[in-house]
């Protein structure tokens, strides 16, 4: 279970100047910056976000130097072959590689040890309180994730809707360290309701379902709510720039549930659902199987089919010209009639990966206090400080970018603090 949410990842988004054996082309600083600014409401803290993007260029070589191996780029719905590097063996292999490298360096890991609080002396942390006693140290890096597994904390901002959320990542990300930092005067960064949340299979486990529970069918079909109505443009942008809005989209629907529907033409264009979809020979029959009104869904699909603008050329690999006309909400790309049986459908819930609200940091990853000063020897990396970079949107693979860039900064600064005092 080590590695937190990192073990559920599979790629990292980084600036690079040319194609290599693991990417299909260049991805410049300017392009990544535009992509980041184009999701949600843009970066949380512009200078820290710019630092993250700039430092990302050094990440693949640094990872390789510590034993990480890569695989050739993947194709399909992900559209990430040019922008992202994929780990051979995924995030689990990444975590295991890091731990083997750390062990060779003499790093000791204490497992099954919960940090309940920090021992503070003014602006300095003297140690950590655990059920087994205090752990003393000269410098500390908080890399304990967000509070997404704390349903009570989510309920403060989302009300009873939070009871219908599923947590893709570790059940240990309960925000305990974040709450302790706040109690000791740490400043906040990020939006209370900001999170990375995607559409996942409604049959997924409550915690730790990971990446395999994500559904990628949305761009090539339609999505309806429990009343059988569409509520958002399924083809607004390429999937890596929009997949992380669908958790919030579904969270805002009645009962926090929605249904992805597609036909035989779309089957095979995306990673298949882990548990398999419902199937029927008619749209009405499919709706009944899914537990929603057959007449309403059939009417929605008929209206959608009739609105498709003629003459478009379907291309799943780019923003094509297949779109609807006069339909609200529209479908801007990949709009094709859903008219070829068998028809498929699957129920979806919001799957939260991580929350954005965390601690404010300096460019040296030092945790800021509410009075504007910084803790002398407390640093932060990863999800617990991601609100400095992200606001409401997300780019596929960028969580690992934040974790790696800021993990290196925090580690180097903490080492310097431990050495020099």
HUTARA-V340021 format. One line per field, one symbol per residue. phi: phi as a letter, one per 30 degrees, with the letter a starting at -180 (. if undefined). Layout:
phi=???
//
This chain:
phi=.djhdedcdbabcbdacadbdbbcadbdeddddddddcchciddbedddddddddddddedddedcjdcbbedccjedhcdccbccddjidddedddedddddddidcccdhbddcacccbicccclccbecjdcdacabcdbciccddcdddddeccideddcdccdcddddciddddddedcjddcbjdecdacbbdbedddddbididdddccdedcbbbbcdcicdbaddcdadedcbddcdddeddcceihbbbcbbcdddejdbddeeciddbadbddddddddjbddddddddddddedddddjdcdbdcaddcdbcbicbddbdbidbecbcddcbaadbbdcdcaccdacdbddcidddcddjdcddbcbbaiedbdddcccbcaceidddddddeddddddddddddddci
//
